[in-house]
Amino acid sequence: MLVKAGGSAAKNREYVLLNNYLENIIVRGFLIRVPFYALEQIENNSWYKQISDEEKPKVRSILQIDIVSKIMMYTEDLAILTESFNSDRDFYELLTDKNIDIGDKTGEFTKEANSLTFKRLLKIMSYLEIDESSSDESPLDKNIKEAP
């Protein structure tokens, strides 16, 4: 595991945390795709084990719950990562803080996600603001095209 030279202990922990997150993002993507593939194979009767039509709705429900729970877990991770960068607090300290409701932080994060400004996004990503004239407009707005 690499650590940036010359940084404070908090910045080094932040770097290691982000680096670890990035290294494992491919695995996370794979893990969320597995239940989708299982659903598809079960519906097409190509799953390694035969599942009766009577049992398919139960299996489908369990797999859908698994998908939603993984998406929520990943969203919670992003919400707490964001909060840790914005408040200059350690990620794990926030997770264990009894005064912080992770569900509330996740809700705040998802509400705020559509209105993130470029400057706020840079802070979340821990990037330096290179151009002082950077727009405060949401980076998401720039990528949205109006329907013809």
Residue frames as a rotation matrix with the C-alpha (Angstrom) as fourth column:
MET 1
0.583 0.812 0.000 0.00
0.812 -0.583 0.000 0.00
0.000 0.000 -1.000 0.00
LEU 2
-0.389 -0.749 0.537 1.50
0.743 -0.599 -0.298 3.35
0.545 0.282 0.789 -1.00
VAL 3
0.479 0.447 -0.756 1.35
0.783 -0.607 0.137 6.50
-0.398 -0.657 -0.640 1.11
LYS 4
0.678 -0.198 0.708 1.95
0.367 -0.743 -0.559 9.99
0.637 0.639 -0.432 -0.20
ALA 5
-0.215 -0.851 -0.478 5.22
0.948 -0.063 -0.313 11.43
0.237 -0.521 0.820 1.08
GLY 6
-0.912 -0.336 0.234 5.15
0.277 -0.928 -0.251 14.63
0.302 -0.164 0.939 3.07
GLY 7
-0.135 0.941 0.312 1.47
-0.147 -0.330 0.932 14.54
0.980 0.080 0.183 3.98
SER 8
-0.367 0.117 0.923 -0.11
-0.924 -0.160 -0.347 14.72
0.107 -0.980 0.167 7.40
ALA 9
-0.942 0.039 0.332 -1.28
-0.068 0.950 -0.306 11.51
-0.328 -0.311 -0.892 9.06
ALA 10
-0.052 0.999 0.001 -4.92
-0.045 -0.001 -0.999 12.44
-0.998 -0.052 0.045 8.33
LYS 11
0.325 0.128 -0.937 -4.17
-0.881 -0.320 -0.349 13.13
-0.344 0.939 0.009 4.67
ASN 12
-0.714 -0.627 -0.311 -2.21
-0.692 0.700 0.177 9.87
0.106 0.342 -0.934 4.41
ARG 13
-0.683 0.559 0.470 -5.17
0.128 0.725 -0.677 7.94
-0.719 -0.403 -0.567 5.87
GLU 14
0.308 0.819 -0.484 -7.46
-0.376 -0.363 -0.853 9.70
-0.874 0.444 0.196 3.40
TYR 15
-0.076 -0.441 -0.894 -5.15
-0.996 0.002 0.084 8.79
-0.035 0.898 -0.440 0.52
VAL 16
-0.947 -0.296 0.127 -4.97
-0.303 0.952 -0.042 5.13
-0.109 -0.078 -0.991 1.61
LEU 17
-0.331 0.909 0.254 -8.76
0.088 0.298 -0.950 4.98
-0.940 -0.292 -0.179 2.02
LEU 18
0.439 0.496 -0.749 -9.40
-0.652 -0.399 -0.645 6.45
-0.619 0.772 0.148 -1.44
ASN 19
-0.394 -0.680 -0.618 -6.73
-0.916 0.349 0.200 4.28
0.080 0.645 -0.760 -3.01
ASN 20
-0.901 0.115 0.418 -8.24
-0.048 0.933 -0.358 1.17
-0.431 -0.342 -0.835 -1.42
TYR 21
0.065 0.994 -0.086 -11.71
-0.116 -0.079 -0.990 2.23
-0.991 0.074 0.110 -2.56
LEU 22
0.309 0.004 -0.951 -10.49
-0.906 -0.302 -0.295 2.67
-0.289 0.953 -0.090 -6.14
GLU 23
-0.723 -0.657 -0.214 -8.60
-0.690 0.704 0.171 -0.63
0.038 0.272 -0.962 -6.16
ASN 24
-0.840 0.419 0.345 -11.73
0.201 0.831 -0.519 -2.47
-0.504 -0.366 -0.782 -5.04
ILE 25
-0.248 0.805 -0.539 -14.26
-0.667 -0.545 -0.507 -0.71
-0.702 0.234 0.672 -7.26
ILE 26
-0.447 0.047 -0.893 -13.93
-0.784 0.461 0.416 -3.38
0.432 0.886 -0.169 -9.97
VAL 27
-0.935 0.102 -0.338 -14.73
0.234 0.897 -0.376 -6.08
0.265 -0.431 -0.863 -7.41
ARG 28
-0.617 0.752 -0.232 -17.72
-0.039 -0.324 -0.945 -4.06
-0.786 -0.574 0.229 -6.17
GLY 29
-0.224 0.511 -0.830 -19.00
-0.945 -0.323 0.056 -3.73
-0.239 0.796 0.555 -9.72
PHE 30
-0.683 -0.090 -0.725 -18.59
-0.371 0.898 0.238 -7.47
0.630 0.431 -0.646 -10.21
LEU 31
-0.945 0.280 -0.169 -20.41
0.299 0.529 -0.795 -8.25
-0.133 -0.801 -0.583 -6.96
ILE 32
-0.374 0.860 -0.348 -23.40
-0.394 -0.487 -0.780 -6.14
-0.840 -0.155 0.521 -7.93
ARG 33
-0.265 0.245 -0.933 -23.58
-0.956 0.056 0.287 -7.77
0.122 0.968 0.219 -11.38
VAL 34
-0.975 -0.202 -0.090 -23.64
-0.189 0.973 -0.129 -11.34
0.113 -0.109 -0.988 -10.04
PRO 35
-0.525 0.833 0.175 -27.27
0.202 0.322 -0.925 -11.24
-0.827 -0.450 -0.337 -8.84
PHE 36
0.095 0.530 -0.843 -28.32
-0.774 -0.493 -0.397 -9.65
-0.626 0.690 0.363 -12.16
TYR 37
-0.516 -0.357 -0.779 -26.74
-0.790 0.549 0.272 -12.54
0.330 0.756 -0.565 -14.06
ALA 38
-0.969 0.199 0.148 -28.32
0.092 0.843 -0.530 -15.02
-0.230 -0.500 -0.835 -11.68
LEU 39
-0.179 0.958 -0.224 -31.74
-0.235 -0.263 -0.936 -13.45
-0.955 -0.115 0.272 -12.25
GLU 40
0.023 0.127 -0.992 -31.29
-0.982 -0.183 -0.046 -13.62
-0.187 0.975 0.121 -16.00
GLN 41
-0.777 -0.395 -0.490 -30.20
-0.501 0.860 0.100 -17.24
0.381 0.323 -0.866 -15.93
ILE 42
-0.803 0.552 0.224 -33.02
0.123 0.523 -0.844 -18.24
-0.582 -0.650 -0.488 -13.60
GLU 43
0.058 0.863 -0.502 -35.57
-0.517 -0.404 -0.754 -16.57
-0.854 0.304 0.423 -15.87
ASN 44
0.113 -0.101 -0.988 -34.05
-0.984 0.124 -0.125 -18.32
0.135 0.987 -0.086 -18.94
ASN 45
0.909 0.253 0.330 -33.89
-0.346 0.901 0.263 -21.70
-0.231 -0.354 0.907 -17.15
SER 46
0.567 -0.782 -0.261 -30.12
0.022 0.331 -0.943 -21.81
0.824 0.529 0.205 -17.67
TRP 47
0.338 -0.395 0.854 -29.17
-0.925 -0.305 0.226 -21.62
0.171 -0.867 -0.468 -14.00
TYR 48
-0.608 -0.701 -0.373 -26.94
-0.630 0.712 -0.310 -24.46
0.483 0.047 -0.875 -12.82
LYS 49
-0.922 0.383 0.063 -29.78
0.234 0.678 -0.697 -25.72
-0.310 -0.627 -0.714 -10.64
GLN 50
-0.555 0.788 0.266 -33.36
0.392 -0.034 0.919 -26.11
0.733 0.615 -0.290 -11.83
ILE 51
-0.919 0.355 -0.172 -35.76
-0.014 -0.465 -0.885 -23.78
-0.394 -0.811 0.432 -10.06
SER 52
-0.413 0.845 0.340 -39.47
0.904 0.426 0.037 -24.44
-0.114 0.323 -0.940 -10.39
ASP 53
-0.420 0.359 0.833 -41.81
0.327 -0.797 0.508 -21.74
0.846 0.486 0.217 -11.65
GLU 54
0.661 0.697 -0.279 -43.40
0.452 -0.073 0.889 -21.84
0.599 -0.713 -0.364 -8.21
GLU 55
0.416 -0.603 -0.681 -40.08
0.829 -0.056 0.556 -20.99
-0.374 -0.796 0.477 -6.51
LYS 56
-0.221 -0.588 0.778 -38.94
0.878 -0.468 -0.104 -18.33
0.425 0.660 0.619 -9.03
PRO 57
0.487 0.412 0.770 -40.81
0.127 -0.906 0.404 -15.41
0.864 -0.099 -0.493 -7.40
LYS 58
0.967 -0.169 -0.190 -39.19
0.193 0.001 0.981 -16.20
-0.165 -0.986 0.033 -4.03
VAL 59
0.137 -0.978 0.157 -35.72
0.915 0.185 0.359 -16.45
-0.380 0.094 0.920 -5.53
ARG 60
-0.017 -0.069 0.997 -36.32
0.700 -0.713 -0.038 -13.29
0.714 0.697 0.060 -7.60
SER 61
0.845 0.405 0.350 -37.33
0.040 -0.700 0.713 -11.38
0.533 -0.588 -0.608 -4.44
ILE 62
0.745 -0.624 -0.236 -34.24
0.438 0.192 0.878 -12.50
-0.503 -0.758 0.416 -2.54
LEU 63
-0.131 -0.828 0.545 -31.94
0.987 -0.058 0.149 -11.51
-0.092 0.558 0.825 -5.40
GLN 64
0.223 0.285 0.932 -33.66
0.467 -0.871 0.154 -8.13
0.856 0.401 -0.327 -5.79
ILE 65
0.996 0.084 -0.043 -33.25
0.072 -0.388 0.919 -7.47
0.060 -0.918 -0.392 -2.06
ASP 66
0.353 -0.936 -0.014 -29.55
0.757 0.276 0.592 -8.37
-0.550 -0.220 0.806 -2.42
ILE 67
-0.142 -0.370 0.918 -29.15
0.884 -0.464 -0.050 -5.90
0.445 0.805 0.393 -5.31
VAL 68
0.583 0.452 0.675 -30.89
0.149 -0.876 0.458 -3.07
0.799 -0.166 -0.579 -3.47
SER 69
0.940 -0.248 -0.236 -28.91
0.235 -0.033 0.971 -3.71
-0.249 -0.968 0.028 -0.27
LYS 70
0.032 -0.971 0.235 -25.60
0.949 0.103 0.297 -3.57
-0.312 0.213 0.926 -2.19
ILE 71
-0.036 0.020 0.999 -26.61
0.621 -0.783 0.038 -0.31
0.783 0.622 0.016 -3.88
MET 72
0.870 0.402 0.285 -27.56
0.021 -0.608 0.794 1.15
0.492 -0.685 -0.538 -0.49
MET 73
0.678 -0.684 -0.271 -24.29
0.572 0.258 0.779 -0.03
-0.462 -0.683 0.566 1.07
TYR 74
-0.216 -0.775 0.594 -22.26
0.972 -0.229 0.055 1.60
0.093 0.589 0.803 -1.72
THR 75
0.254 0.405 0.878 -24.31
0.331 -0.890 0.314 4.80
0.909 0.211 -0.360 -1.41
GLU 76
0.986 0.080 -0.148 -23.70
0.162 -0.215 0.963 4.85
0.045 -0.973 -0.225 2.36
ASP 77
0.224 -0.974 -0.039 -19.97
0.893 0.189 0.409 4.45
-0.390 -0.127 0.912 1.74
LEU 78
-0.290 -0.313 0.904 -19.98
0.768 -0.640 0.025 7.42
0.571 0.702 0.426 -0.62
ALA 79
0.637 0.603 0.480 -22.05
0.163 -0.714 0.681 9.51
0.754 -0.355 -0.553 1.80
ILE 80
0.895 -0.336 -0.295 -19.67
0.315 0.005 0.949 8.85
-0.317 -0.942 0.110 4.71
LEU 81
-0.073 -0.934 0.350 -16.59
0.986 -0.015 0.167 9.37
-0.151 0.357 0.922 2.49
THR 82
-0.003 0.164 0.986 -18.05
0.530 -0.836 0.141 12.70
0.848 0.524 -0.084 1.41
GLU 83
0.903 0.394 0.169 -18.85
0.051 -0.491 0.870 13.71
0.426 -0.777 -0.464 4.97
SER 84
0.591 -0.745 -0.309 -15.35
0.677 0.250 0.692 12.74
-0.438 -0.618 0.652 6.14
PHE 85
-0.311 -0.724 0.615 -13.73
0.931 -0.363 0.043 14.91
0.192 0.586 0.787 3.46
ASN 86
0.160 0.467 0.870 -16.07
0.317 -0.859 0.403 17.86
0.935 0.211 -0.285 4.02
SER 87
0.928 0.268 0.259 -15.65
-0.154 -0.358 0.921 17.82
0.340 -0.895 -0.290 7.81
ASP 88
0.031 -1.000 -0.006 -11.96
-0.624 -0.015 -0.782 16.80
0.781 0.027 -0.624 7.84
ARG 89
0.206 0.082 0.975 -12.81
-0.885 0.440 0.150 13.81
-0.417 -0.894 0.163 10.02
ASP 90
-0.821 -0.568 0.054 -11.64
-0.520 0.784 0.339 10.24
-0.235 0.250 -0.939 9.73
PHE 91
-0.324 0.693 -0.644 -13.97
-0.623 0.356 0.697 7.90
0.712 0.627 0.316 7.79
TYR 92
-0.327 0.152 -0.933 -13.93
0.421 0.907 0.000 5.22
0.846 -0.393 -0.361 10.48
GLU 93
-0.963 0.014 -0.270 -14.40
0.234 -0.459 -0.857 7.80
-0.137 -0.888 0.439 13.24
LEU 94
-0.586 0.793 -0.166 -17.61
-0.809 -0.560 0.181 8.90
0.051 0.241 0.969 11.51
LEU 95
-0.219 0.501 -0.837 -18.80
-0.284 0.788 0.546 5.32
0.934 0.357 -0.030 11.16
THR 96
-0.372 -0.014 -0.928 -18.42
0.704 0.647 -0.292 4.69
0.604 -0.762 -0.231 14.87
ASP 97
-0.968 0.050 0.244 -19.72
-0.169 -0.851 -0.497 8.07
0.183 -0.523 0.833 16.09
LYS 98
-0.623 0.758 -0.194 -22.91
0.767 0.544 -0.339 7.34
-0.152 -0.360 -0.920 18.05
ASN 99
-0.232 0.519 -0.823 -24.17
0.146 -0.818 -0.557 10.90
-0.962 -0.249 0.114 17.41
ILE 100
-0.568 -0.013 -0.823 -24.24
-0.760 -0.377 0.530 10.44
-0.317 0.926 0.205 13.64
ASP 101
0.265 0.720 0.641 -27.09
-0.115 0.683 -0.721 8.64
-0.957 0.118 0.264 11.93
ILE 102
-0.746 -0.641 0.183 -25.65
0.061 0.208 0.976 7.05
-0.663 0.739 -0.116 8.78
GLY 103
-0.209 0.769 0.604 -29.14
0.953 0.300 -0.052 6.82
-0.221 0.564 -0.796 7.27
ASP 104
0.701 0.439 -0.562 -29.62
0.379 -0.897 -0.229 10.57
-0.605 -0.053 -0.795 7.71
LYS 105
-0.104 -0.838 -0.536 -26.20
-0.322 -0.482 0.815 11.29
-0.941 0.258 -0.219 6.18
THR 106
-0.741 -0.111 0.662 -27.03
0.495 0.576 0.650 9.02
-0.454 0.810 -0.372 3.24
GLY 107
0.284 0.934 0.218 -30.34
0.916 -0.198 -0.348 10.82
-0.282 0.298 -0.912 2.72
GLU 108
0.572 -0.158 -0.805 -28.63
-0.043 -0.986 0.163 14.21
-0.819 -0.058 -0.570 2.81
PHE 109
-0.514 -0.858 0.008 -26.01
-0.116 0.078 0.990 12.95
-0.850 0.508 -0.140 0.34
THR 110
-0.535 0.341 0.773 -28.56
0.800 0.497 0.335 11.67
-0.270 0.798 -0.539 -2.17
LYS 111
0.613 0.767 -0.190 -30.61
0.681 -0.635 -0.366 14.88
-0.401 0.095 -0.911 -1.96
GLU 112
0.446 -0.533 -0.719 -27.48
-0.246 -0.845 0.474 16.97
-0.861 -0.034 -0.508 -2.48
ALA 113
-0.248 -0.674 0.696 -26.01
0.459 0.551 0.697 14.85
-0.853 0.492 0.172 -5.29
ASN 114
0.212 0.412 0.886 -28.09
0.976 -0.040 -0.215 16.48
-0.053 0.910 -0.411 -8.03
SER 115
0.946 0.179 0.272 -27.10
0.204 -0.977 -0.068 20.00
0.253 0.120 -0.960 -7.01
LEU 116
0.401 -0.875 -0.272 -23.35
0.694 0.096 0.714 19.57
-0.598 -0.475 0.645 -6.43
THR 117
0.896 -0.239 -0.375 -21.31
-0.389 -0.829 -0.402 22.54
-0.214 0.506 -0.835 -7.53
PHE 118
0.644 -0.727 -0.239 -17.97
0.082 0.376 -0.923 22.06
0.761 0.575 0.302 -9.24
LYS 119
-0.162 -0.723 0.672 -16.14
-0.682 -0.410 -0.606 23.51
0.713 -0.556 -0.426 -6.22
ARG 120
0.306 0.358 0.882 -17.97
-0.910 0.381 0.161 21.18
-0.279 -0.852 0.442 -3.84
LEU 121
0.992 0.042 -0.116 -17.20
-0.087 0.909 -0.409 18.19
0.088 0.416 0.905 -6.07
LEU 122
0.247 -0.969 0.011 -13.51
-0.182 -0.057 -0.982 19.12
0.952 0.241 -0.191 -6.05
LYS 123
-0.193 -0.287 0.938 -13.57
-0.947 -0.197 -0.254 19.24
0.258 -0.938 -0.234 -2.24
ILE 124
0.709 0.511 0.486 -15.33
-0.613 0.787 0.067 15.86
-0.348 -0.345 0.871 -2.01
MET 125
0.921 -0.372 -0.118 -12.78
0.203 0.714 -0.670 14.34
0.333 0.593 0.733 -4.36
SER 126
0.637 -0.685 -0.353 -9.98
0.321 -0.179 0.930 16.07
-0.700 -0.706 0.106 -2.40
TYR 127
0.144 -0.563 0.814 -8.70
0.969 -0.088 -0.233 17.78
0.203 0.821 0.533 -5.53
LEU 128
-0.508 -0.350 -0.787 -7.10
0.469 -0.879 0.088 21.18
-0.723 -0.325 0.610 -5.54
GLU 129
0.705 0.707 0.055 -8.98
0.480 -0.419 -0.770 23.87
-0.521 0.570 -0.635 -7.35
ILE 130
-0.252 -0.885 0.392 -6.63
0.891 -0.054 0.452 24.71
-0.379 0.463 0.802 -10.19
ASP 131
-0.579 0.139 0.804 -8.68
0.506 -0.711 0.487 27.39
0.639 0.689 0.341 -11.91
GLU 132
-0.864 0.215 -0.456 -9.84
0.322 -0.460 -0.828 30.10
-0.387 -0.862 0.328 -9.51
SER 133
-0.641 0.651 -0.407 -12.49
-0.746 -0.653 0.130 31.12
-0.181 0.387 0.904 -12.05
SER 134
-0.952 0.284 -0.117 -14.11
0.245 0.932 0.269 27.68
0.185 0.227 -0.956 -11.90
SER 135
-0.366 0.906 0.211 -17.81
-0.441 -0.369 0.818 27.85
0.819 0.206 0.535 -12.33
ASP 136
-0.795 0.210 0.569 -20.02
-0.521 0.243 -0.818 27.22
-0.310 -0.947 -0.084 -9.33
GLU 137
0.131 0.848 -0.514 -22.51
-0.978 0.196 0.074 25.61
0.164 0.493 0.854 -11.71
SER 138
0.417 0.092 0.904 -23.30
-0.451 0.885 0.118 21.96
-0.790 -0.457 0.410 -11.11
PRO 139
-0.663 -0.699 -0.268 -21.07
-0.609 0.295 0.737 19.66
-0.436 0.651 -0.621 -13.21
LEU 140
-0.542 0.542 0.642 -24.12
0.500 0.822 -0.271 17.50
-0.675 0.174 -0.717 -13.72
ASP 141
0.430 0.744 -0.510 -25.93
0.043 -0.582 -0.812 20.38
-0.902 0.328 -0.282 -15.44
LYS 142
-0.121 -0.586 -0.801 -23.21
-0.817 -0.400 0.416 20.55
-0.564 0.704 -0.431 -18.11
ASN 143
-0.940 -0.315 0.129 -23.78
-0.217 0.846 0.487 16.91
-0.263 0.429 -0.864 -19.07
ILE 144
-0.241 0.933 0.269 -27.56
0.464 0.354 -0.812 17.11
-0.853 -0.071 -0.518 -19.32
LYS 145
-0.999 -0.030 0.010 -28.88
0.022 -0.420 0.907 17.66
-0.023 0.907 0.420 -22.81
GLU 146
-0.332 0.938 -0.102 -32.36
-0.616 -0.298 -0.730 18.88
-0.714 -0.180 0.676 -23.48
ALA 147
-0.279 0.340 0.898 -34.63
0.526 0.836 -0.153 16.50
-0.803 0.430 -0.413 -25.31
PRO 148
-0.986 -0.124 0.111 -35.29
0.158 -0.479 0.863 17.45
-0.054 0.869 0.492 -28.94
